[in-house]
Structure formats: C-alpha cells, structure tokens
C-alpha cells in the first residue's frame, strides 16, 4: 500500500513516464499472477487477467487502479493490445482453413451466430425497451463470437481432441471468427455513422458491401503480393526483419480499415489471415523463428494490459441496480441458448450437446465488442459490466458442460470413423 500512497503523493513535476512505468509494472504482475492461478484451476488465462483488473479496481481505499481506467496512455497501449491480439488470431488461421471447413462445421457456425444475435437482440429489446437500435445491435453482436482457445484447451484437458465433435467445433470456429469480425465491423460502422432511421437500411447495405469488399480485396491482393514482399524481406540481413515487416503490414491494414469506417482490429485480423507460414519458410530454413513466435513477447506485454483494463473498467457498483443484474443474466441466457441452437447443424448421430457446449464460451472478441461499445458511447457502464459477467459465466460453464455432454453421449460418438468427418 505504501508504494501506491507514494505514487499518489508525487508532485506534478515528476516525469510522467515514471507513473506509467509503475502502472505497467503493477498491472503486468497482477495479470500474470492471477492468470497463473486461473490456469492452475483449469480456467483460461484470459479469465484470470480479467479478474485481476476487476479485483484491483475494487480494492477499498485505493483509487490508483480505478484512475487507470481513464488514463489515456494505458488506454492507447490496451488498444494496441487488441490490435496485436486479433493479428495473432488471424495468424493462427489462413485462407485455406476458411475454405476447407466442411458443411457441418459451416452450419454450426452460421446457426450459432444467427441464433445468438437474434436472441440477444430480443433479450435487449425486452430488458432495455428504450435502447437505440445501435445499442441493441452492439449487445447482440457481442454474443456471436466463440472463444475457440478456451474450447480447445478444455477439449485437450478432457482428452477429447480426436473426437468428431472436437473437429466440428474447431472447424466451426474458423468460420465463427470471420463471422464475428464481420458482425463487429458492421455494428461498429453503423454506430459510428449516426445515420437517421430513414437511411439506416441503406447505410447498413453500404456497410455490408464495404466490409465484404475490404475482406475480399485484401485477401485477393494479399495472396499475390505478400509472398513477393516476404521474399524481398528475406534478402535483408538485419535482425528481426520478418517481425518488423509483419507488424508494419498489420498496422497499415489497421489504419486502412479505420480509414474506410471499419474497426482497426478488422484490418489487423485480415492481415494475420493473409500471412501464412509457407510465406516465411525461408526464414525458418535458416534457423530464424517464425512470425507467430516473433510477436509473442509483444503480445505478452500488450494483451494482458487490454484484459486487465477491461476488468478495471467493470463497475461492480452497477450491480446494485436490479436492472444491471437482470441484463447480465438475460445476455447470458441468450448467449447459452443461441449456441445450443448451433447443435442443429451437427450431422446425424453426432453429440449435438458437446458441440453446442464447445461453441459456448465467449472471450476475446466479446470483450472487444464491449470495449468499442463503451468507447463509442453506444453502451453505458451498466451494459458493459453485464457483458463482462456474460463472458465470465459462459467461460466457467464450458468445462462442466463439455464433461457432462461427453459423459452422457454415446460411446461411439467419442471416436467416430472417418466417414463421419466434419464435412458430412
């Protein structure tokens, strides 16, 4: 406590970098320690980082951490963390992954996205009847994206990664990531446009066209130009040439997305989607790390700050109001039931409940929805806090749901033959 008191009593003439350094040091340590505790308890690290921020902001008599929620320096670093996070998510996929997923996985992804959005819209309309359409769209959109990292970790922990259901979940998550970012770009652009009601339909159609054109144009040109760019980069003998060029590509596309009215993270995700391991094979052949490994230190610095700041901005006092708690529970119900609907896309004979629970957890993208909505003024602190609770509850429910659904499923569903592949 003494270090915090000392930090608060420092005069205005002190170097602001020192204050930032103190904040970064404390946030990173807290995020790592609570993230480690969450991992040891069988929960994802991101949940621990979020809880770390919530706990720090709730410390009695300590305003230092609560004040960080409005600190512009921390906010900018956290936003960069979101950009790097989505860049990493794109690097984990590639265009062929998106095109390769089978029919069952595609049905699961589409049904889960549509079902979650529709139920979320209806729930918000019921609980917040005076909410603007953009607010309803933002809250409903936050329910659409699955956190595949959480599902993959749970499936590994319960030794079910080789099942048909696991392949379906992981395949559906490929499309789910793309659909979630499409929804995010659409609702963000719609909220930022402030179009009158009479023009909203036309504005939405324009946004759809603009988003599809951005994704399609970047992927089409990127697959032709990026390999040449990285071939030229491989001729450079300076250290870290690959990560510098890769991050520059990410940041430039983030700027381009913002320039046309989309969220910067959409550009970052698309940049990662275009970049593939085969394109930096020459670096690997001469013993250098790949791009995904090169950006890990940057990610380990910025991404925990993003999640910790989201936790700090969660106002626990908002739950003293019955409406906030009702909204949190309502969004959670819509999130759960919406993903239960995606089980209808599973091939006959498959464990539909296991797939539904595998698509259940919300995580990074939902939290980015919440952050952007708060920044744009589309949602207030009550709705923001309700979204955070929804993410926590769906994440906690996933391990129990998967274990239960596999335990009650048919034994043959655990390791199905290749004839019951994902694309059936």
C-alpha positions as CSV (number, residue, x, y, z in Angstrom):
1,X,0.0,0.0,0.0
2,X,2.9,2.4,0.7
3,X,4.1,2.3,-2.9
4,X,0.6,3.3,-4.0
5,X,0.4,6.1,-1.5
6,X,3.8,7.3,-2.6
7,X,2.8,7.3,-6.2
8,X,-0.3,9.3,-5.4
9,X,1.7,11.9,-3.4
10,X,4.3,12.6,-6.1
11,X,4.3,16.2,-7.3
12,X,3.2,17.3,-10.7
13,X,6.9,18.0,-11.7
14,X,7.7,14.2,-11.7
15,X,8.3,12.5,-15.0
16,X,5.0,11.1,-16.3
17,X,6.9,8.1,-17.7
18,X,7.6,7.1,-14.0
19,X,3.9,7.0,-13.3
20,X,3.2,4.9,-16.4
21,X,6.1,2.6,-15.5
22,X,4.6,2.0,-12.1
23,X,1.1,1.3,-13.6
24,X,2.5,-1.1,-16.2
25,X,4.6,-2.9,-13.7
26,X,1.8,-3.5,-11.2
27,X,-0.8,-4.4,-13.9
28,X,1.5,-6.9,-15.6
29,X,2.5,-8.6,-12.3
30,X,-1.2,-8.8,-11.2
31,X,-2.3,-10.1,-14.6
32,X,0.4,-12.8,-14.6
33,X,-0.2,-13.9,-11.0
34,X,-4.0,-14.1,-11.3
35,X,-3.7,-15.6,-14.8
36,X,-1.5,-18.3,-13.4
37,X,-3.9,-19.0,-10.6
38,X,-6.8,-19.3,-13.2
39,X,-4.7,-21.7,-15.2
40,X,-4.0,-23.9,-12.2
41,X,-7.7,-24.0,-11.5
42,X,-8.4,-25.2,-15.0
43,X,-9.6,-21.9,-16.4
44,X,-8.2,-19.9,-19.3
45,X,-5.5,-17.3,-18.5
46,X,-7.6,-14.5,-20.1
47,X,-10.2,-15.0,-17.4
48,X,-7.6,-14.5,-14.7
49,X,-6.4,-11.3,-16.4
50,X,-9.9,-10.0,-16.4
51,X,-10.5,-10.9,-12.8
52,X,-7.2,-9.2,-11.9
53,X,-8.4,-5.9,-13.3
54,X,-11.8,-6.3,-11.5
55,X,-10.1,-7.1,-8.2
56,X,-7.6,-4.1,-8.4
57,X,-10.4,-1.7,-9.2
58,X,-12.4,-2.9,-6.2
59,X,-9.6,-2.5,-3.6
60,X,-11.0,-0.3,-0.8
61,X,-9.3,3.0,-0.3
62,X,-7.1,2.7,-3.4
63,X,-8.0,5.0,-6.2
64,X,-4.8,4.4,-8.1
65,X,-6.1,1.5,-10.2
66,X,-9.6,2.9,-10.8
67,X,-8.0,6.0,-12.1
68,X,-6.1,3.9,-14.7
69,X,-9.4,3.2,-16.4
70,X,-9.4,6.8,-17.7
71,X,-5.6,7.1,-18.3
72,X,-5.0,7.9,-22.0
73,X,-1.6,6.3,-22.0
74,X,-2.8,2.9,-20.6
75,X,-5.8,3.1,-22.9
76,X,-3.7,3.5,-26.0
77,X,-1.4,0.6,-25.1
78,X,-4.5,-1.5,-24.3
79,X,-6.0,-0.7,-27.8
80,X,-2.7,-1.7,-29.4
81,X,-3.0,-4.9,-27.4
82,X,-6.4,-5.6,-29.0
83,X,-4.8,-5.0,-32.5
84,X,-2.0,-7.4,-31.7
85,X,-4.4,-9.9,-30.3
86,X,-6.5,-10.0,-33.4
87,X,-3.4,-10.1,-35.6
88,X,-2.4,-13.2,-33.7
89,X,-5.8,-14.7,-34.1
90,X,-5.5,-14.2,-37.9
91,X,-2.0,-15.7,-38.0
92,X,-3.4,-18.9,-36.3
93,X,-5.7,-19.3,-39.4
94,X,-5.2,-18.9,-43.1
95,X,-7.5,-18.5,-46.1
96,X,-7.3,-22.2,-46.9
97,X,-8.6,-23.0,-43.4
98,X,-11.7,-20.9,-44.1
99,X,-12.3,-22.6,-47.4
100,X,-11.6,-26.1,-46.2
101,X,-14.1,-26.4,-43.3
102,X,-16.9,-28.9,-44.0
103,X,-20.6,-28.5,-44.3
104,X,-21.4,-29.5,-40.7
105,X,-18.9,-27.0,-39.3
106,X,-20.2,-24.2,-41.5
107,X,-23.8,-25.0,-40.4
108,X,-22.8,-24.9,-36.8
109,X,-21.0,-21.6,-37.1
110,X,-23.8,-19.9,-39.1
111,X,-26.6,-21.2,-36.8
112,X,-24.7,-20.2,-33.7
113,X,-24.0,-16.7,-35.0
114,X,-27.6,-16.1,-36.2
115,X,-29.2,-17.7,-33.2
116,X,-27.1,-15.7,-30.7
117,X,-27.6,-12.4,-32.5
118,X,-31.4,-12.9,-32.8
119,X,-31.9,-13.9,-29.2
120,X,-29.5,-11.2,-28.0
121,X,-31.5,-8.6,-29.9
122,X,-34.8,-9.8,-28.5
123,X,-33.4,-10.0,-24.9
124,X,-32.1,-6.4,-25.1
125,X,-35.3,-5.2,-26.6
126,X,-37.2,-6.8,-23.7
127,X,-34.9,-5.7,-20.9
128,X,-34.0,-2.3,-22.3
129,X,-37.1,-1.2,-24.3
130,X,-35.8,2.3,-24.8
131,X,-32.4,1.3,-26.2
132,X,-31.4,2.6,-29.6
133,X,-31.1,0.1,-32.5
134,X,-27.3,0.5,-32.5
135,X,-27.2,-0.4,-28.8
136,X,-29.3,-3.5,-29.4
137,X,-27.0,-4.5,-32.3
138,X,-23.8,-4.0,-30.3
139,X,-25.0,-6.0,-27.3
140,X,-26.4,-8.8,-29.6
141,X,-23.3,-8.8,-31.7
142,X,-21.1,-9.3,-28.6
143,X,-22.8,-12.7,-28.1
144,X,-21.9,-14.1,-31.5
145,X,-18.2,-14.9,-31.4
146,X,-16.9,-18.1,-29.8
147,X,-13.5,-18.2,-27.9
148,X,-12.0,-21.2,-29.6
149,X,-8.9,-21.0,-27.5
150,X,-11.0,-21.8,-24.4
151,X,-12.8,-24.7,-26.1
152,X,-9.6,-26.1,-27.5
153,X,-8.0,-26.0,-24.0
154,X,-10.9,-27.8,-22.4
155,X,-11.1,-30.4,-25.1
156,X,-7.4,-31.1,-24.5
157,X,-7.8,-31.3,-20.8
158,X,-10.5,-33.9,-21.0
159,X,-8.7,-35.8,-23.7
160,X,-11.4,-35.4,-26.4
161,X,-9.4,-33.6,-29.1
162,X,-9.6,-36.5,-31.5
163,X,-13.4,-36.8,-31.5
164,X,-15.6,-35.9,-34.3
165,X,-17.2,-33.3,-32.1
166,X,-13.9,-31.6,-31.4
167,X,-13.1,-31.5,-35.1
168,X,-16.5,-29.9,-35.7
169,X,-16.1,-27.3,-33.0
170,X,-12.6,-26.3,-34.2
171,X,-13.7,-26.3,-37.8
172,X,-16.8,-24.1,-37.0
173,X,-14.6,-21.8,-35.0
174,X,-12.7,-20.9,-38.2
175,X,-15.8,-19.5,-39.8
176,X,-17.1,-18.2,-36.4
177,X,-14.0,-16.0,-36.1
178,X,-14.6,-14.5,-39.5
179,X,-18.4,-14.0,-38.9
180,X,-17.8,-12.5,-35.5
181,X,-15.4,-9.9,-37.1
182,X,-17.8,-9.2,-39.9
183,X,-20.6,-8.5,-37.3
184,X,-18.2,-6.3,-35.3
185,X,-17.3,-4.3,-38.3
186,X,-20.9,-3.8,-39.4
187,X,-22.3,-2.8,-36.0
188,X,-19.2,-0.5,-35.3
189,X,-19.6,1.2,-38.6
190,X,-23.4,1.5,-38.1
191,X,-23.0,3.0,-34.6
192,X,-20.3,5.4,-35.8
193,X,-22.2,6.6,-38.9
194,X,-25.1,8.1,-36.8
195,X,-27.4,7.6,-39.8
196,X,-31.0,8.7,-39.4
197,X,-33.6,6.0,-39.1
198,X,-34.8,6.5,-42.7
199,X,-31.4,6.0,-44.0
200,X,-30.4,3.1,-41.7
201,X,-31.2,0.3,-44.1
202,X,-29.3,1.9,-47.0
203,X,-26.4,2.7,-44.6
204,X,-26.3,-0.9,-43.4
205,X,-26.3,-2.2,-47.0
206,X,-23.4,0.1,-47.8
207,X,-21.5,-1.2,-44.8
208,X,-22.1,-4.8,-45.8
209,X,-20.7,-4.0,-49.2
210,X,-17.8,-2.1,-47.8
211,X,-16.9,-4.8,-45.3
212,X,-17.1,-7.6,-47.9
213,X,-15.1,-5.6,-50.4
214,X,-12.4,-4.9,-47.8
215,X,-12.0,-8.6,-46.8
216,X,-12.2,-9.8,-50.4
217,X,-9.9,-7.1,-51.7
218,X,-7.2,-7.6,-49.1
219,X,-7.3,-11.4,-49.3
220,X,-7.2,-11.3,-53.1
221,X,-4.3,-8.9,-53.4
222,X,-2.6,-10.1,-50.3
223,X,-2.2,-13.7,-51.6
224,X,-0.5,-12.3,-54.7
225,X,1.6,-9.5,-53.2
226,X,2.6,-10.7,-49.7
227,X,4.7,-13.7,-50.9
228,X,6.7,-11.3,-53.0
229,X,7.0,-8.9,-50.2
230,X,8.4,-11.5,-47.8
231,X,10.7,-12.9,-50.5
232,X,12.3,-9.4,-50.7
233,X,12.3,-9.2,-46.9
234,X,14.2,-12.5,-46.7
235,X,17.1,-10.8,-48.5
236,X,17.5,-8.3,-45.6
237,X,20.3,-9.3,-43.2
238,X,19.2,-7.0,-40.4
239,X,17.8,-8.7,-37.3
240,X,14.0,-9.1,-36.8
241,X,13.3,-8.1,-40.4
242,X,10.3,-10.5,-40.5
243,X,8.6,-9.2,-37.4
244,X,9.1,-5.6,-38.4
245,X,7.6,-6.1,-41.9
246,X,4.8,-8.3,-40.5
247,X,3.8,-5.7,-37.8
248,X,4.1,-2.9,-40.3
249,X,1.7,-4.8,-42.6
250,X,-0.7,-5.3,-39.6
251,X,-0.7,-1.7,-38.6
252,X,-1.1,-0.4,-42.1
253,X,-4.1,-2.5,-42.7
254,X,-5.5,-1.5,-39.3
255,X,-5.2,2.1,-40.4
256,X,-6.8,1.3,-43.8
257,X,-9.8,-0.4,-42.1
258,X,-10.3,2.7,-39.9
259,X,-9.9,5.0,-42.9
260,X,-12.9,3.4,-44.6
261,X,-15.0,3.3,-41.4
262,X,-14.3,-0.2,-40.1
263,X,-12.7,-1.1,-36.8
264,X,-8.9,-1.2,-36.9
265,X,-8.9,-4.7,-35.4
266,X,-10.7,-5.9,-38.6
267,X,-7.7,-4.8,-40.6
268,X,-5.3,-6.5,-38.1
269,X,-7.2,-9.8,-38.3
270,X,-7.3,-9.7,-42.1
271,X,-3.5,-9.0,-42.1
272,X,-2.9,-12.1,-40.0
273,X,-5.3,-14.2,-42.2
274,X,-3.3,-13.3,-45.3
275,X,0.1,-14.0,-43.8
276,X,0.9,-17.8,-43.8
277,X,3.7,-19.9,-42.5
278,X,4.6,-21.0,-46.0
279,X,5.4,-17.4,-46.9
280,X,8.2,-17.1,-44.3
281,X,9.6,-20.6,-44.9
282,X,12.9,-19.1,-46.0
283,X,13.4,-17.6,-42.5
284,X,12.6,-20.9,-40.8
285,X,15.0,-22.8,-43.1
286,X,17.9,-20.6,-42.0
287,X,17.1,-21.1,-38.3
288,X,15.1,-17.9,-37.5
289,X,11.8,-18.0,-35.6
290,X,8.5,-17.6,-37.4
291,X,6.3,-14.5,-37.3
292,X,4.0,-16.1,-34.8
293,X,6.9,-16.7,-32.4
294,X,8.5,-13.3,-33.1
295,X,5.4,-11.4,-31.9
296,X,4.9,-13.4,-28.7
297,X,6.9,-11.0,-26.5
298,X,4.9,-8.0,-27.8
299,X,1.7,-9.9,-27.2
300,X,2.8,-11.0,-23.7
301,X,3.2,-7.3,-22.9
302,X,0.2,-5.6,-24.5
303,X,-2.6,-8.2,-24.5
304,X,-2.7,-8.7,-20.7
305,X,-3.0,-4.9,-20.3
306,X,-6.0,-4.9,-22.6
307,X,-7.9,-7.5,-20.5
308,X,-6.8,-6.1,-17.2
309,X,-8.0,-2.6,-18.2
310,X,-11.4,-4.2,-19.3
311,X,-11.6,-5.6,-15.7
312,X,-10.7,-2.2,-14.2
313,X,-13.5,-0.5,-16.1
314,X,-16.0,-3.0,-14.8
315,X,-18.1,-1.1,-12.3
316,X,-19.2,-3.6,-9.6
317,X,-21.4,-0.9,-8.1
318,X,-23.6,-1.1,-11.2
319,X,-24.9,-4.5,-10.0
320,X,-26.5,-2.8,-7.0
321,X,-29.1,-1.8,-9.6
322,X,-31.6,-4.7,-10.3
323,X,-31.6,-3.8,-14.0
324,X,-27.9,-4.4,-14.5
325,X,-28.0,-7.9,-12.9
326,X,-31.1,-8.7,-14.9
327,X,-29.4,-7.6,-18.1
328,X,-26.3,-9.7,-17.3
329,X,-28.4,-12.8,-16.7
330,X,-30.5,-12.1,-19.7
331,X,-27.5,-11.8,-22.0
332,X,-26.0,-15.0,-20.5
333,X,-29.3,-16.9,-21.2
334,X,-29.3,-15.6,-24.8
335,X,-25.7,-16.5,-25.2
336,X,-26.2,-20.0,-24.0
337,X,-29.4,-20.7,-25.9
338,X,-28.0,-19.2,-29.0
339,X,-25.1,-21.6,-29.1
340,X,-27.3,-24.5,-28.1
341,X,-29.1,-23.8,-31.4
342,X,-25.9,-24.5,-33.4
343,X,-26.1,-28.2,-32.4
344,X,-28.8,-28.5,-35.0
345,X,-26.1,-28.2,-37.6
346,X,-24.3,-31.4,-36.4
347,X,-24.5,-34.4,-38.6
348,X,-26.9,-37.2,-37.6
349,X,-25.5,-39.4,-34.8
350,X,-23.1,-36.8,-33.5
351,X,-23.1,-35.4,-30.0
352,X,-25.0,-32.2,-30.5
353,X,-24.8,-31.1,-26.9
354,X,-21.0,-31.5,-26.9
355,X,-20.7,-29.3,-30.0
356,X,-23.0,-26.7,-28.5
357,X,-21.0,-26.5,-25.3
358,X,-17.8,-26.4,-27.3
359,X,-19.1,-23.3,-29.0
360,X,-20.4,-21.8,-25.7
361,X,-17.5,-19.7,-24.3
362,X,-17.3,-16.1,-25.2
363,X,-13.9,-14.4,-24.8
364,X,-11.7,-12.0,-26.6
365,X,-14.0,-10.8,-29.4
366,X,-16.9,-10.3,-27.0
367,X,-14.7,-8.2,-24.7
368,X,-13.5,-6.2,-27.7
369,X,-17.2,-5.5,-28.6
370,X,-17.7,-4.3,-25.0
371,X,-14.6,-2.0,-25.1
372,X,-15.5,-0.5,-28.5
373,X,-19.1,0.0,-27.5
374,X,-18.1,1.9,-24.4
375,X,-15.6,4.0,-26.4
376,X,-18.2,4.9,-29.0
377,X,-20.8,5.7,-26.3
378,X,-23.2,3.1,-27.7
379,X,-23.4,1.2,-24.4
380,X,-23.1,2.5,-20.9
381,X,-21.1,1.2,-17.9
382,X,-24.1,-1.0,-16.8
383,X,-24.3,-2.7,-20.2
384,X,-20.5,-3.0,-20.3
385,X,-20.4,-4.7,-16.9
386,X,-23.2,-7.0,-17.9
387,X,-21.2,-8.1,-21.0
388,X,-18.2,-8.9,-18.8
389,X,-20.3,-11.0,-16.5
390,X,-21.7,-12.9,-19.5
391,X,-18.1,-13.7,-20.7
392,X,-17.1,-14.9,-17.3
393,X,-20.3,-17.1,-16.8
394,X,-20.1,-18.7,-20.3
395,X,-16.4,-19.4,-19.8
396,X,-17.0,-21.0,-16.5
397,X,-19.9,-23.1,-17.8
398,X,-17.9,-24.6,-20.7
399,X,-15.7,-27.2,-18.9
400,X,-18.7,-28.5,-16.9
401,X,-20.9,-28.6,-20.0
402,X,-18.4,-30.4,-22.1
403,X,-17.6,-33.0,-19.5
404,X,-21.3,-33.7,-18.8
405,X,-22.3,-33.9,-22.5
406,X,-19.5,-36.3,-23.4
407,X,-20.3,-38.4,-20.3
408,X,-23.9,-38.8,-21.3
409,X,-23.2,-39.2,-25.1
410,X,-23.0,-42.5,-26.9
411,X,-19.6,-44.2,-26.7
412,X,-19.3,-44.4,-30.5
413,X,-19.6,-40.6,-30.7
414,X,-16.2,-40.3,-28.9
415,X,-14.1,-41.5,-31.7
416,X,-16.1,-41.7,-34.8
417,X,-15.0,-43.2,-38.1
418,X,-13.7,-41.0,-40.9
419,X,-17.0,-41.4,-42.7
420,X,-18.5,-39.1,-40.1
421,X,-16.0,-36.4,-40.8
422,X,-16.7,-32.7,-40.2
423,X,-17.7,-32.2,-43.8
424,X,-20.6,-34.7,-43.7
